[in-house]
Each structure stands twice: as structure tokens, then as C-alpha cells.
Amino acid sequence: MKREFTLKDIDDVAVELLNHVSGNVLCFYGEMGAGKTTLIKHLVKNLNGIDSANSPTFGMVNEYFSKKNELLGYHFDFYRIEDESEIYDLGFEDYLSSDAWLFIEWPEKVSSVLPDNTEFIYLQFIDENTRSIEINP
């Protein structure tokens, strides 16, 4: 899957992405402002999440729940980690063994621990209104 989109198309992109992926570990690559957090917000919404997704930059992980009050997934932002060993203090291995969705921003900082079923999503800033998305190129 590869396409360009605007913010008004982002719900369609989220649905398309959910229909395209086969795993529950989604890694988001892209520079600051490429739309990683915004896309995750729309993924959570389209998975019937009750929470409005936001970046867990300072806490490193957010939990999201479904409308049935069941755990939907976890959202990680590893932008601020200095060393991959920091994720073990979070219990990251336990999250990986979960059946919940895992949305990971800045996954290049933890690449050696990502499971085989990881889906790679690349976002690119085209202009102020347009982004591109490519999944598992």
C-alpha cells in the first residue's frame, strides 16, 4: 500500500491500513510533523476506542480502551530514549506478548527487539496539507 493523502482523507487511510495489516505491532516512521500521532489517533477511533489518542512523548506509553472498556492497545513514543535498554524498565517485552494493538513511534530506536510480525508504516511530509504513506515497502 502506497498513497498520498490529506487530513480530510485520514479516516479512509486509517481504515485502509487496518484492512491491510496482518499483525498487531505497527511501527510508524517519519520526521516530526509527518502525521504519526494523527494517524494513530484515527486508528484508535476506527478501532472503536473511547480515548482520544495523543503522543506519550513524556510518559513513553499510553493505554487505550474500547467502548466495551476492554484494553484496545498501547501507544509508545521512543523519541526521547537514549539507549534501547531503557525499554526494559517499561516492561516492553510484556507489551510485545500482549494481544493488544501496539502503536510505536520512533521504532528505529528499538529495532532489535521488534517481533517478526511487525508492520512498518512510513509517513512522509509532502507539503502543509499532504502526506504519503507506505506500508511494508
N, C-alpha and C positions, 0 to 999 in steps of 0.2 A: 504494500500500500504506500503510495506516494502521491501527495497532492498539495496544492496551495489552498489557503482558506483565510477568511476574515473572521473577526469576532462574531459577526452575526451568524456565521456557519458553525460555530464551535460545538453546539449541541449535536449537530449532524456528525461532525468529526468524532466526538466522544462515542456516539452510538456505533459508528463505523469501526472505530478502534476496538470497542468491546466485542463486536462481532468478529473481528479479525484475529484477536489474540487467542492462544490456547492455554496459556499459563496464567498464574495469579501474581507473578512478580513482574512489575512493569518499571523499567528504568528509563528516566527522562533525561536526555542530553540536550544542551543548548545553552547559549550565553545568557547572561542576565537580561531579562526583558523579552526572552523568546516566547514566553507563554506557558512554561511548565506548570506553574501553580494554577494558572487559569484553566488549563486543560484538566488538571486533576480535580479542580472544583466541579467541572462539568461531568467528569466521570463519576464522581461521588453522587452528584444529583441524579444522573441517569441510572445509577445502581440503587435508587430509592433511599439514599442516605438522608438522615434528618439533620445532619450537621452541614454547615457551610464550610467547605474546606478552605484552609488558609495555610500559609507557609509556616512550618515548625522550625524556622531557622534557629531560634534561640533555645528551644526545648529539644530539638532534633527529631522528635516524633510526636505525631498527633494520632488519636484514635477516632474513627468514625463509626457511627451506628446506623442501622437501618430503621425504617419506620416501625418495624416489629421489635425494636430495641435489641436487636441482635448485632453482634460485632460484624461490621462490614469490612473494615480494613485499617491499615496503618499507613501513614504518610511520613516519610523520612526526608530530611534535608541535611545532607552531609557537607554542605558548603564550608562550614566552619571547622571541620575536624582537621587536625594536623597530622594524625597518624592513624592508620587503619585499626590499630589495636584499641582505639577509643570505642569502637562499636561493640566490643565485647563487654564493656561496662554497662551498655544498654541492654544486654541480653539479646543481641541481634540474631544469634543462632536460633533462639526460641521463636522469634518472629518468623524466621525462614521456615520453620517446621509447622507453622500455622496454616490453616486452610483459607485464612482471610486474604483479601487483596493487599498487596504491598506496593505502594507507590513510592519510588525512590528518586529523589532529585540529587544531582551530582554523584551518580553511581561510580564514576571513574575513580573516586577516592576509596572505594571498597571492592574493586573489580575482582580481586582474588577469592572473595567469599560468596559471590553470586552463584546461585544454583544453575544447573544445565537448562532448566525450563524458563529461564529469564527471557522476557520480551524487551527488545531495545527500541525506544522511540526517540527519534531525532527531530528536534524542532529548530527551525532557522528563522531568524528575523529577516523579512524581505523589505518591508517598509512599515511606517507607523500603523497601518491597518492590516497588513498582510503577513502571514507566516506560512512556512511549509512544514509538512510532517512527512516523515519516512519511518516505516516500521520494519525492523529486522532486515536492513539492506544487505 
